[in-house]
């Protein structure tokens, strides 16, 4: 019987394997130092858009630089040529796509994390002394509930409702029930939780942007009219779009280019039914990268 070294079976690392965290002090390896770290973001991607908004809300332009990537990746696997050196330097024999978002360490030239929720939390907790209003103390369960509703009740449900596979009718029902619950919750409220903007608002707003700018085009007209009927929810979305931290990052044309670059499904009748007229990016404060 031959003996095969376990290293022979070690899989090549993937983008999801980069889960480093920014710690409290130098003992953690990666610790909060102004201008040490860099974000690599394409705001046409929802995960990157969430990080970009959070970065602006925290006022971290001077503390953490941002490299803005094109809306459409330039590599066939969905990765970016610009990010390939970082991935190569960070993992031996890396063969996966060089995806955004990336939080990199300019000191070492390596990736800290590609996990969007961790990146946003670490920016808030480490660079703001853990006092960030974006992540209110004791709100973890509320934030997780909003994330779950957005991921499963809206994004996943909308994707399934616009697909011929599975049970589109059931998925649409889930989507409409979720939107209805959120619409009722926001009556007489300006924000999802607490009395100020938090990452719960970032999560929901980006999800609603995706619903209107991407998922709507794969739903029928009746479904989109039902979605648009939740007036309180869409008024909330329009109001946040007027905030520079939100609207300043929104580029609807870029989202459309990214979507059409990889989606081959035909457009449905919902494309002709408008939900929101989003503000012109130039009017809401266009996003500029750090040095």
JODA-V370001 format. One record per backbone hydrogen bond with DSSP energy under -0.5 kcal/mol. CO is the residue of the C=O (numbers start at 0). NH is the residue of the N-H. E is the energy in kcal/mol with one decimal. If there is no record, write none. Layout:
BEGIN
co:CO nh:NH e:E
co:CO nh:NH e:E
END
This chain:
BEGIN
co:1 nh:3 e:-0.6
co:2 nh:4 e:-0.5
co:4 nh:7 e:-2.0
co:5 nh:8 e:-1.4
co:6 nh:9 e:-1.1
co:12 nh:94 e:-0.7
co:12 nh:95 e:-0.6
co:13 nh:16 e:-2.1
co:14 nh:17 e:-1.5
co:16 nh:18 e:-1.2
co:17 nh:113 e:-2.3
co:17 nh:114 e:-0.5
co:20 nh:22 e:-0.7
co:22 nh:31 e:-0.8
co:24 nh:27 e:-2.0
co:25 nh:28 e:-1.5
co:27 nh:29 e:-1.7
co:28 nh:30 e:-0.7
co:29 nh:22 e:-3.9
co:30 nh:32 e:-0.6
co:32 nh:35 e:-1.9
co:32 nh:36 e:-0.5
co:35 nh:105 e:-2.5
co:36 nh:64 e:-1.2
co:37 nh:103 e:-2.9
co:38 nh:40 e:-0.5
co:38 nh:66 e:-3.5
co:39 nh:100 e:-0.5
co:39 nh:101 e:-1.4
co:40 nh:42 e:-0.5
co:40 nh:68 e:-3.6
co:41 nh:44 e:-2.4
co:44 nh:48 e:-2.5
co:45 nh:49 e:-2.1
co:46 nh:50 e:-1.6
co:47 nh:51 e:-2.7
co:48 nh:52 e:-2.3
co:49 nh:53 e:-2.2
co:50 nh:54 e:-2.9
co:51 nh:55 e:-1.9
co:52 nh:56 e:-2.7
co:53 nh:57 e:-2.1
co:54 nh:59 e:-2.0
co:55 nh:58 e:-1.1
co:59 nh:63 e:-2.6
co:62 nh:34 e:-3.6
co:64 nh:38 e:-2.9
co:65 nh:67 e:-0.6
co:65 nh:289 e:-0.5
co:66 nh:40 e:-2.3
co:66 nh:68 e:-0.5
co:70 nh:72 e:-0.6
co:74 nh:77 e:-2.0
co:78 nh:74 e:-1.9
co:79 nh:82 e:-0.8
co:79 nh:83 e:-0.9
co:80 nh:83 e:-0.9
co:80 nh:84 e:-0.6
co:82 nh:86 e:-2.0
co:83 nh:87 e:-2.8
co:84 nh:88 e:-2.1
co:85 nh:89 e:-1.2
co:86 nh:90 e:-1.4
co:90 nh:93 e:-1.2
co:96 nh:98 e:-1.4
co:97 nh:79 e:-2.4
co:101 nh:39 e:-2.5
co:101 nh:103 e:-0.6
co:102 nh:111 e:-3.2
co:102 nh:112 e:-1.6
co:103 nh:37 e:-2.2
co:103 nh:105 e:-0.7
co:104 nh:108 e:-2.7
co:104 nh:109 e:-0.9
co:109 nh:104 e:-3.0
co:111 nh:19 e:-2.2
co:112 nh:102 e:-2.8
co:113 nh:115 e:-0.8
co:114 nh:118 e:-2.3
co:115 nh:119 e:-2.4
co:116 nh:120 e:-2.3
co:117 nh:121 e:-2.7
co:118 nh:122 e:-2.2
co:119 nh:123 e:-1.8
co:120 nh:124 e:-3.0
co:121 nh:125 e:-2.4
co:121 nh:126 e:-0.6
co:122 nh:126 e:-1.1
co:123 nh:127 e:-0.7
co:123 nh:129 e:-0.7
co:127 nh:130 e:-1.8
co:131 nh:134 e:-0.8
co:132 nh:135 e:-0.5
co:133 nh:198 e:-2.6
co:135 nh:138 e:-1.8
co:138 nh:142 e:-2.7
co:139 nh:143 e:-2.5
co:140 nh:144 e:-1.9
co:141 nh:145 e:-2.1
co:142 nh:146 e:-2.5
co:143 nh:147 e:-2.3
co:144 nh:148 e:-2.3
co:145 nh:149 e:-2.5
co:146 nh:150 e:-2.7
co:147 nh:151 e:-2.7
co:147 nh:152 e:-0.8
co:148 nh:152 e:-0.7
co:148 nh:153 e:-1.0
co:149 nh:153 e:-0.5
co:149 nh:154 e:-3.0
co:150 nh:155 e:-2.4
co:151 nh:156 e:-0.9
co:153 nh:157 e:-3.0
co:154 nh:158 e:-2.2
co:155 nh:159 e:-2.2
co:156 nh:160 e:-2.5
co:157 nh:161 e:-1.4
co:159 nh:162 e:-1.4
co:166 nh:170 e:-2.2
co:167 nh:171 e:-2.6
co:168 nh:172 e:-2.0
co:169 nh:173 e:-2.1
co:170 nh:174 e:-2.4
co:171 nh:175 e:-2.7
co:172 nh:176 e:-2.3
co:173 nh:177 e:-2.2
co:174 nh:178 e:-2.5
co:175 nh:179 e:-2.3
co:176 nh:180 e:-2.2
co:177 nh:181 e:-2.3
co:178 nh:182 e:-2.6
co:179 nh:183 e:-2.3
co:180 nh:184 e:-2.2
co:181 nh:185 e:-1.9
co:183 nh:186 e:-0.9
co:185 nh:188 e:-2.3
co:192 nh:195 e:-0.7
co:197 nh:200 e:-1.0
co:197 nh:201 e:-1.4
co:198 nh:202 e:-2.8
co:199 nh:203 e:-2.2
co:200 nh:204 e:-2.7
co:201 nh:205 e:-2.3
co:202 nh:206 e:-1.7
co:203 nh:207 e:-2.4
co:204 nh:208 e:-2.3
co:205 nh:209 e:-2.2
co:206 nh:210 e:-2.1
co:207 nh:211 e:-2.2
co:208 nh:212 e:-3.1
co:209 nh:213 e:-2.2
co:209 nh:214 e:-2.0
co:210 nh:215 e:-1.7
co:213 nh:216 e:-1.0
co:214 nh:217 e:-2.1
co:215 nh:218 e:-1.5
co:216 nh:267 e:-3.0
co:218 nh:269 e:-2.4
co:219 nh:223 e:-2.0
co:220 nh:224 e:-2.4
co:221 nh:225 e:-2.0
co:222 nh:226 e:-2.1
co:223 nh:227 e:-2.7
co:224 nh:228 e:-0.8
co:226 nh:229 e:-1.3
co:228 nh:230 e:-2.0
co:229 nh:233 e:-1.8
co:230 nh:234 e:-2.4
co:231 nh:235 e:-2.0
co:232 nh:236 e:-1.8
co:233 nh:237 e:-2.3
co:234 nh:238 e:-2.4
co:235 nh:239 e:-2.2
co:236 nh:240 e:-1.7
co:237 nh:241 e:-0.7
co:238 nh:241 e:-1.1
co:239 nh:242 e:-1.8
co:239 nh:246 e:-0.7
co:242 nh:245 e:-1.6
co:242 nh:246 e:-2.3
co:242 nh:247 e:-0.6
co:243 nh:247 e:-1.1
co:245 nh:248 e:-1.6
co:245 nh:249 e:-0.6
co:246 nh:249 e:-0.7
co:247 nh:286 e:-1.1
co:250 nh:254 e:-2.0
co:251 nh:255 e:-2.2
co:252 nh:256 e:-2.3
co:253 nh:257 e:-2.3
co:254 nh:258 e:-2.5
co:255 nh:259 e:-2.7
co:256 nh:260 e:-1.4
co:257 nh:261 e:-0.8
co:258 nh:261 e:-1.0
co:258 nh:262 e:-1.9
co:261 nh:263 e:-0.5
co:267 nh:270 e:-1.5
co:268 nh:271 e:-1.4
co:269 nh:272 e:-1.6
co:271 nh:273 e:-0.7
co:275 nh:277 e:-0.9
co:279 nh:282 e:-1.2
co:279 nh:283 e:-1.2
co:280 nh:284 e:-0.6
END
